[in-house]
Amino acid sequence: MVCVAANASPSPEMTAMVYTLLGVVLGLVSLIAIFWVKCKMKKGLFEPDMTD
């Protein structure tokens, strides 16, 4: 994923916009994941899953 992000810009002028959008998407996905684990699954973020 780092390799793709490093080579994702089609031109040098668009590099800042590409990285900004990449950060926004990754941040949004992270917030959705945190919400899902905390509110829907009712578990801690770094709590191990002890199901058998």
N, C-alpha and C positions, 0 to 999 in steps of 0.2 A: 504494500500500500504506500509506503514511503517512496518507493521508486516511481510509482504512478503519479503521486503528488508532485514529485520533483520535476517530472517531465510533462505535466499536464497543460502547461501554458503554450498556446499556439504562437504567441508573439511576446516579446519582452514588455510591450506596453500593457498587456493584459494580465501580467503576473500578479500584481496586487489584487485585482478583482478576483482572479481564480483562487488565490489563497484565502481571501476574505470569505468567499462563498463556501469553500471547503471547511473553514472553521465554523461557519454558521451551521452547516449541515451536520458536522460532527457534534457540535454543541447541542443541537436540537435532538439528535438521536440519543445522546447521553442523558438529557433531561427526561425523555420519554422512558428510557430504560430505568432510571432512578425512580420515577413515578410508578412504573409497573411493579418493581420489586418492593417498594415501600408500601404502596396503597393496595395493589391488587393481590400480591402474594403474601403481604403482611409479614415480611422478613427483614432482617437487617441487611445492609448492603454487602458486608463481608462476612456474613454468617454462613458456616458450612451447611450443606444439605445432608441431613442424617437419615434419609429414607433408605429402606432396604428393598 
